[in-house]
Structures are given as structure tokens and as C-alpha cells.
Amino acid sequence: MKKIGVLMSGCGVYDGVEIHEAVITLLALDRSGAEAVCMAPDIEQHHVVNHLNGETSDEKRNVLVESARVARGNIKDIKAVNVEDIDGLILPGGFGAAKNLSNFALKGKDADINPDVTKIVRDMFDAQKPVGAICISPAVLSKILEDKNPEVTIGNDFGTIETIEEIGGIHVVCAVDQIHVDHVNKLITTPAYMIGPGIKDVAKGIEKLVEEVLKYA
């Protein structure tokens, strides 16, 4: 059975992982007979957003603890996962990728990436194992692998495309139900909720991404 890492960033689109994207990923992996190895960094969230009214609060939450909600408790600290433990890696989207796994949302092309996130992605790359990224996560991937001129898609968001290309990435415009495969670097990306409009549309691209990651794994 192939083991695929699923790297989460909290719980909720505005301050953590995009829950639909994460659950569709987990469902697609399970349907394909693969084992999901959920992981997240044991760090404090950048901030907490009330998902009902969009307001930030002074509350403190932990990325690993919040991600455990999505994983039903079956999750590991990213520090405990080594490249030998998994055959592929997938990063669902959500603002947590750009606020907790990195500060891309704040610093753009000059973003800092969590060192444990950088390590697992670089280790996967060096081992020639596939990495999938969904929604905004391809931008984080582009920063981590900026010296490799990675080919990615985040749909058609001009501002983010511009930043990815400033970093050194190559952006390919895709529809929500499409994926882009960087065959050289073994990267698979799909726009998901960067385009939307709904869960059935997003699912089509994510399911294709999972299928392609498993082909390379």
C-alpha cells in the first residue's frame, strides 16, 4: 500500500487548511487504496479568524492541534515524518499554507517557509518522490524549490502568478478541473478554490491530482 503524506496547516480556510480540499484529498486517497499520513507542524497559528464574520481574534491556537480536527486525531508532528516513511506528499490549500506553513500572505516573493516544511519538501524532491499542491499551496512550493524553476498552477489569479514568476517559478493557467504536471520535478498542482466555484468542481481537479501523485509514487 502506498503511503501519501497530507500536510495540513490548521482547520478552516481563513486561518488553516481548506477543509473541503483536505477531505477530498483524504477521500480520493482512500478510494485509491492508499494510506494517508497526515502531518502538521506543532506551532502556534499566525492568528485566529472567526469564520462566521471574518473577524480576527486574540485567541491562540496550535496548528497541529487544529489540524487533528480534520484528521480525526490520526496525525503526526511533521518533525516525526521522514522521507522514507512516505511515497508522495500532498499540500492542500487554505490561508494556513500562506500564514502558518509560511508567511507568503505577508511577504510574497520574500516569504519565509517553516523549516520543517522546507525540509520535507526538499527531501521528497531529492528522493525524486512526487509532491502535489492544491489552491494557494503551489506558491509555497515555488518558494521552497525556487532554484528548480518549478512549473505550477494556481489558476488565473494575476497577482499570485506574478509573484510566483518573480520567485523563479513557471506558471501555467489551468481550469478548476485541470491539473498541471511538472514531469521534470515531479510536481502536480491544481487551482481548486483559487477558482472555485463549488465543491463538486474543486473535487474534479483534486481527484486528478491524487491519481497523478499515485502514478509517480
C-alpha positions in Angstrom: 0.0 0.0 0.0 1.3 3.4 -1.0 1.7 6.0 1.8 1.0 9.6 0.9 1.7 12.4 3.3 -1.0 15.1 3.6 0.4 18.3 5.1 -2.2 20.4 6.9 -2.0 23.9 8.3 -4.8 24.2 10.8 -8.6 23.9 10.5 -10.5 26.4 8.3 -9.9 28.2 5.1 -9.1 31.7 6.5 -6.5 30.7 9.1 -5.8 27.0 8.4 -6.3 24.2 5.9 -9.1 24.5 3.4 -11.3 21.7 4.9 -13.1 20.7 1.6 -9.7 20.4 -0.2 -8.2 18.3 2.7 -11.2 16.0 3.0 -11.5 15.4 -0.8 -7.8 14.6 -0.8 -8.2 12.1 2.0 -11.3 10.5 0.3 -9.5 10.2 -3.0 -6.5 8.5 -1.4 -8.7 6.1 0.5 -10.7 5.2 -2.6 -7.5 4.6 -4.4 -6.3 2.1 -1.8 -3.5 4.4 -0.5 -2.8 5.3 3.1 -2.9 9.0 4.1 -0.2 10.0 6.6 -1.5 13.3 8.0 1.0 15.7 9.4 1.3 19.3 10.6 3.9 21.5 12.3 3.5 21.8 16.1 3.4 25.6 16.1 1.1 28.5 17.0 -1.2 29.8 14.3 -0.4 33.2 12.8 -3.8 34.3 14.0 -7.4 33.0 14.5 -10.2 34.1 12.3 -13.9 33.8 13.2 -15.2 32.0 10.1 -18.8 33.3 10.7 -18.0 37.0 10.5 -14.4 37.1 9.1 -13.0 39.0 12.1 -9.7 38.1 13.8 -9.5 37.5 17.5 -6.8 37.4 20.2 -7.4 33.7 20.7 -4.3 31.4 20.4 -4.5 28.1 18.6 -2.0 25.4 17.7 -1.6 24.3 14.0 -1.1 20.6 14.9 -4.0 20.5 17.4 -6.3 22.2 14.9 -5.3 20.0 12.0 -6.1 17.0 14.2 -9.7 18.0 13.9 -9.7 17.3 10.2 -7.6 14.2 10.5 -9.9 12.8 13.3 -6.9 12.7 15.6 -4.8 10.5 13.3 -2.0 12.9 12.7 1.7 13.3 13.3 4.0 16.2 14.1 5.8 16.9 10.8 9.1 16.6 12.7 8.3 12.9 13.2 7.8 12.1 9.5 10.8 11.3 7.3 11.0 11.0 3.6 11.5 7.2 3.9 8.1 7.0 5.6 6.0 8.2 2.6 5.9 7.6 -1.2 4.4 11.0 -2.0 3.3 14.3 -0.4 0.2 16.5 -0.9 -0.3 20.0 0.4 -4.0 21.1 0.5 -4.6 24.8 0.3 -6.3 27.3 2.6 -4.7 30.5 4.0 -2.9 28.4 6.6 -0.4 27.4 3.9 0.3 31.1 3.4 0.1 32.2 7.0 1.2 29.1 9.1 3.4 26.9 6.8 4.9 30.2 5.5 4.3 33.9 5.6 3.7 34.1 1.9 0.4 36.1 2.6 2.5 38.8 4.2 5.8 38.8 2.4 5.1 37.4 -1.1 8.3 36.6 -3.0 10.4 37.3 0.1 8.4 34.7 2.1 10.0 32.6 4.9 8.9 29.0 5.0 8.7 26.9 8.1 12.0 25.0 8.2 10.3 21.6 8.8 8.0 22.2 5.8 11.0 23.1 3.7 12.9 20.0 4.8 10.1 17.5 3.9 9.5 19.1 0.5 13.2 19.3 -0.3 13.8 15.7 0.9 10.9 14.5 -1.3 12.4 16.4 -4.2 15.9 14.9 -3.6 14.4 11.4 -3.4 12.5 12.0 -6.7 9.2 11.4 -5.0 6.1 13.3 -6.2 4.7 16.4 -4.4 1.2 17.6 -5.1 -0.1 21.1 -4.1 -3.6 22.5 -4.2 -5.0 26.0 -4.3 -2.5 28.5 -2.9 0.0 25.8 -1.8 1.8 25.8 -5.2 3.0 29.3 -4.3 4.7 27.9 -1.2 6.1 25.0 -3.2 7.5 27.6 -5.7 9.4 29.4 -2.9 10.8 26.2 -1.4 12.0 25.0 -4.8 12.8 28.4 -6.3 16.2 27.2 -7.6 14.5 24.5 -9.6 12.2 26.7 -11.8 9.2 24.7 -10.8 6.1 24.6 -13.1 2.9 25.1 -11.2 -0.7 26.4 -11.5 -2.8 28.4 -9.1 -5.5 29.0 -11.7 -5.7 32.6 -13.1 -5.0 34.9 -10.1 -2.8 37.5 -11.7 -1.2 38.8 -8.5 -0.1 35.4 -7.3 1.0 34.4 -10.8 3.2 37.5 -10.9 4.8 36.6 -7.5 5.4 33.0 -8.5 7.2 34.1 -11.6 9.2 36.7 -9.7 10.4 33.9 -7.4 11.5 31.9 -10.5 8.6 29.6 -11.0 6.8 29.0 -14.3 3.1 29.4 -14.1 0.6 27.6 -16.3 -3.0 28.7 -16.4 -5.5 25.9 -15.6 -9.2 25.5 -15.1 -10.5 24.2 -11.8 -11.0 20.7 -13.1 -7.4 20.5 -14.6 -4.0 19.7 -13.2 -0.6 20.7 -14.3 2.3 18.2 -14.1 5.9 19.3 -13.9 7.4 16.0 -15.2 11.0 17.1 -14.5 10.4 18.0 -10.9 7.6 15.6 -10.2 5.2 18.3 -9.1 1.4 18.1 -9.6 -0.7 21.2 -8.9 -4.4 22.2 -9.3 -6.2 25.5 -8.6 -9.2 24.2 -6.6 -10.7 27.1 -4.6 -8.4 29.7 -6.2 -11.1 29.4 -8.9 -14.0 27.5 -7.4 -16.9 27.9 -7.7 -18.1 24.9 -5.7 -17.1 21.6 -4.0 -18.0 19.4 -7.0 -15.9 21.5 -9.3 -12.9 21.5 -6.9 -13.2 17.8 -6.4 -12.5 17.1 -10.1 -9.1 18.6 -10.1 -8.1 17.2 -6.7 -9.1 13.7 -7.7 -7.0 14.0 -10.8 -4.1 15.3 -8.7 -4.3 12.4 -6.3 -4.4 10.0 -9.2 -1.3 11.5 -10.7 0.6 11.6 -7.4 -0.1 7.9 -7.0 1.2 7.2 -10.6 4.6 8.7 -9.6 4.7 7.3 -6.1 
